[in-house]
Every structure is written in C-alpha cells, then in structure tokens.
Amino acid sequence: MIVLHAAFPIESEKLDDALSLADDLVEASNREPGTIEYRATTDVQDEHVVRFFEQYEDAEAFEAHTQTDHFQAFEDRLPDLLAGEPDVRRFEVSDATDLDL
C-alpha cells in the first residue's frame, strides 16, 4: 500500500478557492480504481494549511492518479494558491492494522 501525507500552506485570501479545488479533487479521486481512501482537511492549529491523506492499493494506482485530469487541474492551480513550500511525504506500507480505541 502507498500512503501519502501532504501539507499545503495556502494564501489566506485564496483559501476558499483552494478548498473548492480540494473538494473536487477528493470527490473524483475517491472514484479512482486502486484508491483506498483520499481525504483533505484544514489543520486545526492553522486553518491556512490544507492537508491531504491518501491511500492507494499500490504504486501503479498512485501513478495513475497523478495522470488524471482532476489531479492535473489541482496541480496546475496550486502554485498560485501557495503561501509557502508544500510538505509531501510518501510511505510504502507493508502492513496496516485497525486499532480499537
């Protein structure tokens, strides 16, 4: 499984645009074959940081995601929205377990 965590600092006056784009991206990405889960949220300590949590069955599913029109549309607009450097991390996970809380 491939897991991505991405944090994007967004210009305050462009936050509504970024959230609308993120909403469209999440909706379309969750319909892709090989996507386990795709979520976006704002950071509770800094509402101008949009965080993505993505899970894919494998590297091929992730690569296919990066070629979709909805991903490309988000990526094309992203430089105009950013207030700083994004932080994107990719994890290759061999095992995951649900925890009871």
C-alpha atoms as an extended CHARMM CRD file, in Angstrom:
* protein
*
       101  EXT
         1         1  MET       CA              0.0000000000        0.0000000000        0.0000000000  PROA      1               0.0000000000
         2         2  ILE       CA              1.1500000000        3.5360000000       -0.7700000000  PROA      2               0.0000000000
         3         3  VAL       CA              0.2560000000        6.2890000000        1.7180000000  PROA      3               0.0000000000
         4         4  LEU       CA              0.7820000000        9.9840000000        1.0980000000  PROA      4               0.0000000000
         5         5  HSD       CA              0.5530000000       12.8610000000        3.5260000000  PROA      5               0.0000000000
         6         6  ALA       CA              0.7480000000       16.3370000000        2.0500000000  PROA      6               0.0000000000
         7         7  ALA       CA              0.5080000000       19.7250000000        3.7200000000  PROA      7               0.0000000000
         8         8  PHE       CA             -0.0210000000       22.8500000000        1.6380000000  PROA      8               0.0000000000
         9         9  PRO       CA              0.2130000000       26.3280000000        3.2070000000  PROA      9               0.0000000000
        10        10  ILE       CA             -2.3780000000       28.4490000000        1.4010000000  PROA      10              0.0000000000
        11        11  GLU       CA             -2.5680000000       32.2260000000        0.9940000000  PROA      11              0.0000000000
        12        12  SER       CA             -5.3770000000       33.3980000000        3.2910000000  PROA      12              0.0000000000
        13        13  GLU       CA             -7.2460000000       35.2580000000        0.5440000000  PROA      13              0.0000000000
        14        14  LYS       CA             -7.1450000000       32.1470000000       -1.6610000000  PROA      14              0.0000000000
        15        15  LEU       CA             -8.2940000000       29.6210000000        0.9430000000  PROA      15              0.0000000000
        16        16  ASP       CA            -11.8780000000       29.3720000000       -0.3740000000  PROA      16              0.0000000000
        17        17  ASP       CA            -10.5860000000       28.6500000000       -3.8940000000  PROA      17              0.0000000000
        18        18  ALA       CA             -8.1590000000       26.0540000000       -2.5520000000  PROA      18              0.0000000000
        19        19  LEU       CA            -10.8590000000       24.3060000000       -0.5190000000  PROA      19              0.0000000000
        20        20  SER       CA            -13.2060000000       24.2060000000       -3.5120000000  PROA      20              0.0000000000
        21        21  LEU       CA            -10.4650000000       22.6790000000       -5.6670000000  PROA      21              0.0000000000
        22        22  ALA       CA             -9.6040000000       20.2120000000       -2.8950000000  PROA      22              0.0000000000
        23        23  ASP       CA            -13.2560000000       19.1860000000       -2.5750000000  PROA      23              0.0000000000
        24        24  ASP       CA            -13.4470000000       18.4460000000       -6.3150000000  PROA      24              0.0000000000
        25        25  LEU       CA            -10.1430000000       16.5570000000       -6.1610000000  PROA      25              0.0000000000
        26        26  VAL       CA            -11.2380000000       14.4230000000       -3.2000000000  PROA      26              0.0000000000
        27        27  GLU       CA            -14.5770000000       13.5540000000       -4.7690000000  PROA      27              0.0000000000
        28        28  ALA       CA            -13.0580000000       12.4730000000       -8.0930000000  PROA      28              0.0000000000
        29        29  SER       CA            -10.0410000000       10.7330000000       -6.5440000000  PROA      29              0.0000000000
        30        30  ASN       CA            -12.1870000000        8.5140000000       -4.3340000000  PROA      30              0.0000000000
        31        31  ARG       CA            -13.7950000000        7.1040000000       -7.5050000000  PROA      31              0.0000000000
        32        32  GLU       CA            -10.4720000000        6.0080000000       -8.9960000000  PROA      32              0.0000000000
        33        33  PRO       CA             -9.6480000000        2.3000000000       -9.2070000000  PROA      33              0.0000000000
        34        34  GLY       CA             -6.9620000000        1.4530000000       -6.6780000000  PROA      34              0.0000000000
        35        35  THR       CA             -7.7160000000        4.3470000000       -4.3490000000  PROA      35              0.0000000000
        36        36  ILE       CA             -8.4310000000        3.0740000000       -0.8410000000  PROA      36              0.0000000000
        37        37  GLU       CA             -9.0930000000        6.4630000000        0.7410000000  PROA      37              0.0000000000
        38        38  TYR       CA             -8.4900000000       10.0870000000       -0.2410000000  PROA      38              0.0000000000
        39        39  ARG       CA             -9.2050000000       12.8820000000        2.2330000000  PROA      39              0.0000000000
        40        40  ALA       CA             -8.4390000000       16.5660000000        2.6860000000  PROA      40              0.0000000000
        41        41  THR       CA             -8.8410000000       18.7610000000        5.7380000000  PROA      41              0.0000000000
        42        42  THR       CA             -7.6670000000       22.0160000000        7.2040000000  PROA      42              0.0000000000
        43        43  ASP       CA             -5.1700000000       21.9120000000       10.0350000000  PROA      43              0.0000000000
        44        44  VAL       CA             -6.7830000000       22.5490000000       13.4380000000  PROA      44              0.0000000000
        45        45  GLN       CA             -3.8590000000       24.7480000000       14.5160000000  PROA      45              0.0000000000
        46        46  ASP       CA             -3.5130000000       26.6570000000       11.2470000000  PROA      46              0.0000000000
        47        47  GLU       CA             -6.6250000000       26.9320000000        9.1050000000  PROA      47              0.0000000000
        48        48  HSD       CA             -4.4970000000       28.0770000000        6.1530000000  PROA      48              0.0000000000
        49        49  VAL       CA             -2.8080000000       24.6910000000        5.8480000000  PROA      49              0.0000000000
        50        50  VAL       CA             -4.6800000000       22.1110000000        3.7810000000  PROA      50              0.0000000000
        51        51  ARG       CA             -3.6560000000       18.5310000000        4.4940000000  PROA      51              0.0000000000
        52        52  PHE       CA             -4.2230000000       15.5180000000        2.2720000000  PROA      52              0.0000000000
        53        53  PHE       CA             -4.1950000000       11.9040000000        3.4240000000  PROA      53              0.0000000000
        54        54  GLU       CA             -4.1470000000        9.4160000000        0.5580000000  PROA      54              0.0000000000
        55        55  GLN       CA             -4.0770000000        5.6090000000        0.4680000000  PROA      55              0.0000000000
        56        56  TYR       CA             -3.5870000000        3.5530000000       -2.6950000000  PROA      56              0.0000000000
        57        57  GLU       CA             -3.5170000000       -0.1930000000       -3.2490000000  PROA      57              0.0000000000
        58        58  ASP       CA             -0.1340000000        0.0410000000       -4.9580000000  PROA      58              0.0000000000
        59        59  ALA       CA              2.3330000000        2.2950000000       -6.7680000000  PROA      59              0.0000000000
        60        60  GLU       CA              0.5310000000        1.8030000000      -10.0730000000  PROA      60              0.0000000000
        61        61  ALA       CA             -2.6970000000        3.2130000000       -8.6030000000  PROA      61              0.0000000000
        62        62  PHE       CA             -0.8160000000        6.2340000000       -7.2930000000  PROA      62              0.0000000000
        63        63  GLU       CA              0.8940000000        6.8130000000      -10.6520000000  PROA      63              0.0000000000
        64        64  ALA       CA             -2.4630000000        6.5380000000      -12.4330000000  PROA      64              0.0000000000
        65        65  HSD       CA             -3.8670000000        9.1370000000      -10.0230000000  PROA      65              0.0000000000
        66        66  THR       CA             -1.1440000000       11.6230000000      -10.9650000000  PROA      66              0.0000000000
        67        67  GLN       CA             -2.2040000000       11.3550000000      -14.6110000000  PROA      67              0.0000000000
        68        68  THR       CA             -5.9000000000       12.1480000000      -14.0820000000  PROA      68              0.0000000000
        69        69  ASP       CA             -7.4800000000       15.3790000000      -15.2760000000  PROA      69              0.0000000000
        70        70  HSD       CA             -8.6470000000       16.2990000000      -11.7620000000  PROA      70              0.0000000000
        71        71  PHE       CA             -5.1550000000       15.8690000000      -10.2910000000  PROA      71              0.0000000000
        72        72  GLN       CA             -3.6110000000       17.8710000000      -13.1330000000  PROA      72              0.0000000000
        73        73  ALA       CA             -6.1820000000       20.6580000000      -12.6520000000  PROA      73              0.0000000000
        74        74  PHE       CA             -5.2930000000       20.9040000000       -8.9530000000  PROA      74              0.0000000000
        75        75  GLU       CA             -1.5600000000       20.7720000000       -9.6250000000  PROA      75              0.0000000000
        76        76  ASP       CA             -1.8290000000       23.4830000000      -12.2900000000  PROA      76              0.0000000000
        77        77  ARG       CA             -3.5860000000       25.8800000000       -9.8980000000  PROA      77              0.0000000000
        78        78  LEU       CA             -1.5120000000       25.0560000000       -6.8200000000  PROA      78              0.0000000000
        79        79  PRO       CA              1.4450000000       27.4530000000       -7.3870000000  PROA      79              0.0000000000
        80        80  ASP       CA             -0.9550000000       30.4180000000       -7.4190000000  PROA      80              0.0000000000
        81        81  LEU       CA             -2.5040000000       29.3220000000       -4.0970000000  PROA      81              0.0000000000
        82        82  LEU       CA              0.5810000000       28.5400000000       -2.0350000000  PROA      82              0.0000000000
        83        83  ALA       CA              1.8580000000       30.7190000000        0.7900000000  PROA      83              0.0000000000
        84        84  GLY       CA              5.0000000000       28.6360000000        1.2510000000  PROA      84              0.0000000000
        85        85  GLU       CA              6.6450000000       25.3250000000        0.4690000000  PROA      85              0.0000000000
        86        86  PRO       CA              4.4680000000       22.2010000000        0.4730000000  PROA      86              0.0000000000
        87        87  ASP       CA              5.4970000000       19.1930000000        2.5430000000  PROA      87              0.0000000000
        88        88  VAL       CA              4.6870000000       15.9150000000        0.7690000000  PROA      88              0.0000000000
        89        89  ARG       CA              5.7030000000       12.5110000000        2.0940000000  PROA      89              0.0000000000
        90        90  ARG       CA              5.2090000000        9.1030000000        0.5430000000  PROA      90              0.0000000000
        91        91  PHE       CA              5.1780000000        5.9160000000        2.6160000000  PROA      91              0.0000000000
        92        92  GLU       CA              5.2880000000        2.3550000000        1.3820000000  PROA      92              0.0000000000
        93        93  VAL       CA              3.3360000000        0.3000000000        3.8970000000  PROA      93              0.0000000000
        94        94  SER       CA              3.5440000000       -3.4780000000        4.0630000000  PROA      94              0.0000000000
        95        95  ASP       CA              1.0830000000       -3.9170000000        6.9190000000  PROA      95              0.0000000000
        96        96  ALA       CA             -1.7490000000       -1.9310000000        8.4830000000  PROA      96              0.0000000000
        97        97  THR       CA             -3.9110000000       -2.8700000000       11.4480000000  PROA      97              0.0000000000
        98        98  ASP       CA             -7.1290000000       -1.3250000000       12.7170000000  PROA      98              0.0000000000
        99        99  LEU       CA             -6.9120000000       -0.2630000000       16.3330000000  PROA      99              0.0000000000
       100       100  ASP       CA             -9.7430000000       -0.3520000000       18.8490000000  PROA      100             0.0000000000
       101       101  LEU       CA             -9.9550000000        2.8100000000       20.9100000000  PROA      101             0.0000000000
